[in-house]
Structures are given as structure tokens and as C-alpha cells.
């Protein structure tokens, strides 16, 4: 029997596929339900020389109002398996719900790129599989997690990734890349860096890199307790000391509560969730640069001020981009009602579409914020989402 072909539509509004609810039409949109369909459609677009966009949950995309002039491959693959069996069994067909576990039993979990990420995390928590619980509530698909090296509340997927199955567009082959070969860093990876090649003057940036993620293999622990809690805000919410462990369900509940308070859990009734999450990255600085930044901050905000900071490894620290933005004069809700795109009323790092924004307006706001921080503190904020057909 011949393999089923992917479904193809033309002039499809990409706003319906992004969490910002912004973006014009795609010239051609393909719904790919299997790895074979994904690879075939990517290869065909490359052979035609068409612009290509790989689309998952659309939670990290800012699409131009004019849309996308090439082929969009919407990855709709599914499947979550652990140690040779589907999630929910021990690989032999027997349920393990309710087992305690002592954390000494490693479990390998293979997740298709098109799986909803938070559903995967919820299932892991329900099955007593520890290692991803702090990543609850993050929108999007599993295939995006290694690209961004998704992280929150002291966890990053890089800590748990064994390997990533990809289609290598340059070699025309499907490969399994070990986690150590993925070039993971703070909100980045070799996959993301292959997207970030400098475009020609006046040209939009490339939106799909060399590698197309097909599935991700994680190493988790069979345990009803979390990994040690490493984030102060989460520890306070749980009522534990940093470094302590807590029940997986309690950690997930606390993380979801914290994210909801910041408008970071999708809710159709809350316009503050109509965003790409954090629009700007926390700047990573060495000790000397951070000390210089604090000296500038004291002239702006007062002599006793201290910038929130977080360890970034290798003698580096992350300065709080949200703090810098607020101290530069951009408060929650800026520039106010009726202005189209605005800063979230719950979280300074999120730029939101209240319902009547445009991509052009959102990017204009991002430029205003970025330039304001640069003028105030001398720090250049980098944007986190992928810009499709647009430049910041």
C-alpha cells in the first residue's frame, strides 16, 4: 500500500497557527502527520528552491503581516514511547500508575516532534517520571524544545536529552544526534544557530535551519519526587528550601500557578497570554561587565539598587531583562489601552496582542523597548522568537 500523502492547502492564514494570533497567509501549507511526510515535503521544497518554514505550535514565531511566500510544513506527528512501550505502561502492557519509585531506575522516553509539550510533561508527572516537571505549562510542540533548549524554574531540556532525531537538509539524510553534539547553551543550540545565519542587507532572516527535528529522546527517573528545586521563586511557592525535593504533582501545580500569574499559560479568555512568552533574553555577562552594569544602574535607580542576577555557568551571570526594561521606563501594560501591541499587564518580558495588534506594531514596540534599554543601560537585548518575513 502506498504511503498516505500529506494534506496541502493554499493561502492559509498563519495567525490561526501562532500563539500571538498574528501573521499573514502562507503560500502553501502542508499538514505532515508522519516523519516520512515531513522529510518528503522538506526535500521537495528544497528541490524546488522554495522558502521553507517548519511550524509546530507557533509559540515562538512572529510572522509578518504579509505572510510567508513559500511552503509551510506543519508538523502534526504523534507518539510517545518509553523503553519500548507507550507512555502509560511498563513496555509489557502493564500499568505502573501509582508506583512510588526511588529515583534509581532510569527511563528512556521518545517523543514525536508534533506532540503537545505540556501534555507530555503532564503524562510524565502522572506516571511518576521525574526530570521535566518544572517545564510545565510551556506552550508549543516537543520538537521545538531542543531548538530553544527550553528551560524554566531551574530546569532545561538539555539536561535530559539523550539524542535528537533530525532530517539533515544538507546531507539529505535522517540522523540521530547525541545530546552532547547538539551544542546546547542558554536558550540556544546548534539547531537554532543554523537558523541565525546573518541575512543579506534588507533581506529577512532564514527561518528554517539545516536540521528539522523529527523526535527527541529523553532520560528521566522513575520517581514521585522532583529533581532538587533550584529556583528560589519556585522553592518559596512550594514552601521548601532550595535544593530540597518535592512531589512531582506539587511542583507541576506550583509552576502552573506561577506561570498563570505571569500570563504564561495559554488562556483564550486572557489577552495577556496572546504572546510568544518572553520576547527578550536575559543578557549574559561576565563579572566585569555585570559590575559595570550595576554602576550604571545605581545612577539610574539609586545607590542601593541591586540588579536581579542568576548564575549562567562558566563564571557568567544572567541579568534580569525584565528589571532592565522596567527601570528604563517601560512598565507593565505600556503604552496603554488602545495602542495595539503592548507589554503584558502581568509580565514585562511579554509583548502581547490584545486583539487588534499587527506584527508591524508589535515589532515597533519591541524596537522601542530595546532602544530604551540600550540608551539607559548600554545593554543590547536580544530577542528570543523566530521572526518570519520580518526584522527587528
N, C-alpha and C positions, 0 to 999 in steps of 0.2 A: 504494500500500500504506500502510495506517495505521501510524503510529509505534508501536513496541512500548511497552507500559505498564510502569511501574516495579513491582517486586515489593514487596508490602506484608505485614507480619506484625504481630501484636499481642502485648503483654506480653512483650517480648524483654528479657532481662537485659543491661543496658548494661555490666556488669562484663566481659562477654566482648568488648567493643569498646574497652576502655581499657587502657593500659599499667599502670595501678595495679591492675587486676583488682578494682575496687570499683565499686559503683553498682547501684541497684535497676532495676526494669523500666521500659521505655518504653511508654507507652500505645499508640503506633503507630510502627513503624519501616519506612521506605521505602528500598529499595536503588535508587539512581538511577545508571544506567550511562551516561547521555548528558547533555550540557548542557541539552538540551530537557527531559529528565525532571526534572533539578534545578530548572529555572525553573518548570516546571508545578507541581511539588509544593510549592515555596515559595509560589508565588502562591495555590495552593488553600488552603494552611494559613492564609495571611494573610487570605484572603477569609472563611474560617470563624472567624477570630478566635482560632485556637489558639496556644498557646505553641509555639515552633519552636526546634529545635536542629539546627545543621549539624554533622555528625560526619564526621571524616576518619579519621586513625589513632588518635585518642583519647589521644595522648601528652601533651596539655596540658589534660586535663579531670579535674576532681574532681567526681564525680556523687554526689548524695545517696543514702543508703541506701534512701530511699523512691522513688527513680527519678525519672522525668520524666513529667509529666501530659499532654504534648502530642505533636506529631509530630516524630520524629527523621528527618532526611534524611541517609542515609549516602551520601556522595559516592564513587562507585565508577567514575568516568570514567577513561579511559586515553588515552594518546597523547603521544609526544614527537617533535617535528619541528624540524629545523634548516634554515633558508634554503630552505624549500620541499620538503625531503625528510625522511624518517625518520632519527632518530639511527642512525648506523652507515653512512650513505652520504653522498656529497657533494651530494645533491639530484638527481643524474643517474643514480643507481643504482650508481655505482662505489664500492667500499670505499676508505676512507682510513686504515685501521688501519696503524700503524707509521710514518706520516709524521712528520717531525721538527717542522716549523713554526718560525717565528721570532717569533711573537707579534704580527706586523704585520697579520694577517688576522682581522678581527672576524667573529664567527659569532653569528647570532641563533638562539635556542633557545626554542621554545614548548612549554610543559609543561602537560598537563591537571591540574586540581586534585586528582584522585584518584590520581595516580601516587605510588608509594612514593619518598620523598625520597632515601634513601640509594642506592636503585637508580639514580636519575637521576645522582647525584654519581659513583657508580662507573662508569657508562657514559661520562660526560664525561671522567673520568680516563683510561679505556681508549681513548677516541677522541682524546686529546690536546687537550682543550678546557679551558683554564685559567680560574679565577675562582671556583670553588665547592669546591675540594679541601679547604680547611680546615673545611668544613661536613660532612665525612664522619661517618657513624655516628649522625647525629641522627635519632631515630625520627619517624614521622608521615608526612603526605602533603604534596605540593608546595603545595597550596592554603593550607596554614597558614603557609607561610614568610613571605609579605608581611604577614600579620596581626600576627605577633610581631616582624617584622623579625629573623628568626632569625640568630644570629651565634655564632661560636666561634673562638677562636685567631686573632683579628685580622681576620676577615672577617665581613661582614654581607651578607645578600641585597640590601639596598637599594643597595649599590654596583654591582650587576649587573642590576637590574631596569629594563627599558625601559618596560614597561607591564603593567597587570593588567586582565584582562577580568573584569567583575563583573556580577551582576544587582543593580540598584538597586531595593530594595523600595519606597522612597518614590516613585520615578518610574515603577516598573513597566517598566523598560527595561534592556536589556543595553548596557553601556558599556565603552569602553576608557579606563582612566585612566593617564595618563603617570606614570612613576615620581616625577617632581617634584611631582605632585599627590596623592601618597599619604601625605604628612605623616609620613615616616619619622623615628623617633628611637630612642633606646636601648630595645630590646625593645618597641617600640610603633609605631603607625601610625594613620592616620585610620580604618582598618578596626577596629582594636582600641578606639580611643577611642569609636567609635559603639556599642560593646558596653558601655562603662563608665559609662553614664549612672547617676546616683545613684538607687537604688530608693526606693520609699516605705518609711517605717518598718515594720520587721517583714516586709517582702517580700523574696524572693530577687532577686538581680541579674538583669538581662536577659542572656541567653546567646548571642543572635544579633543582630548589629547591622544597620545599614542595608544593608550590601553583602555579597553572597555571592560568593566568589571562584570563578570558572569555569576560568581558566587564567592562567599567568604567562609573560611573555616576557623572556628574559634576553639580555644581551650578553656573550659570552665571547670569549676569544682562542685562536686555533689555535696552540698552543704546548705542548711537552713539559715546559717548566719552569713552576713555580708563579709566582704573584704574589710580590713581596717578602715574606718572612716577617717579621711584625710582632709576634709574641708570643714573649716570652723563653723560656717553658717549651717551646714547640714548637721554637724555634731550638736549644735545648740537646739535645732529643731527636734532632734531625736532625744535630747536630754542625756547625751553621753559625752565622754571625754574623747578628744581627737586621738585616734589610734585604737579605740575600742571597736568592737564589732556589734552588730545589731541584727535582729531578724530581717530576712530579705523583704518580707511584705511591709514591715515598718519603714525600711529605707525607701522602698518604692513609693509608699504613701507620702513620706516626708518630702521626697524630691518632687513629686507631682504637686504637692501643696506649695512648695517654694516657686516652682515654675509658673503655676497658675497666678500667684501673686505678682509675677512679673509679665504676665501676658504671653507666656512662652509655651502654653498648651493650647492647641487649636480648639477654638470655640466659635461656631458660626454666629453666635449672638454677641460676641465681644470683638469689636473692630480693632482693638489693640493686639489681637492675635493675627491680624492680616498683615504679616510681615515675613521677613526671611530670618527671624531671630536676631541675633547680634549682627548689626551691619558692619561694625568696625572691630578689628582685632585689638587686644591689649598689646601695646608696644613692648617688645622685649629688649631690655637694655643691660649693659654691663654695669658694674657697681659705680664706676666713674661717671657714666652718662646719667645714671639714676640720681646720683648725688647732685649733679649739675641741674637736673630737672627739679629736684626738691628745692634748690636755692632759688630758682625762678618761681616756683610755686609759693614760696614764702613771701615774695614781693607781691604776688597776686592775691593770696588768700590770708596772709597774716603770718607772723613769725613762728607760731607754734604749730603750724599745719604739718601734717604728715600724709603723704600720698599712699593710699592703699597699695600694697605690693604682694606678689605671690612668687614663690620660687619657680624658676624655669629650668633648673639644671645647668651644669657646666659653668657655675659662677654667674649666671644670668638671673634677672628678675623680670617679672611682668608688672608693668604699671597699669593701674585701672583706667581703661579708656573711658568708662562711664564717669568717673570722677573728673577726668580732664575735660570732658565735654561739658559737664555741669558747671565747673569752675570757669570755663570760657564763656559762660553766659547762656548756654542752651539748656533750659530746664525741661522737665517732663511736660509734654503737650505742646512744645514750641513748634511753629509760631502761633498756634492758637486755632480755635474752631473756624471753619470756613476757608482754611488755607490750602485745602487739598492734602497733599502728603504732610505728615507731621511726625514729630518724635512721640513715641508711645507715652501715654499718661502714667504707665506703670514702670517703665524701664528705659533709661536714657539711651541704651545702645540700640534699641529697636526703632527703625523708621517704618511707619505704618501707612496703610491705605484705608482711610476711614470709609471709603466707598466712592469718592468722586475724584480720586487722585489719578495722575498719569505717571508713566515711567519717567518722562522728561522732568516732571515736577519733583518726583522722588529723588532723582539724581541731582537736581539743582539744590535740593535741601542737603543732600549728602556733601556736596561741594562746599556749601556754606559752613556746615559744621566742621568739615576737615580744615578749611582755611582758617576758621576761627581758632581752632586748637593750635594750628601752626603759628598763627600770629601771636597768640597768648603765651604759648609754652615752647615754641620751637621744635615741636614734635610732629612728625608726619604720621597720621593714622592711615593704616592700610585697610582696605575693605575686604570683607570675608566672602560675600556671594560671588557667583559667576555672572558676569554681565554678558548678555546675549544681544548682539547687534547694537551695543551701546558702549560708551566710555565714560569714566568718571573724571 
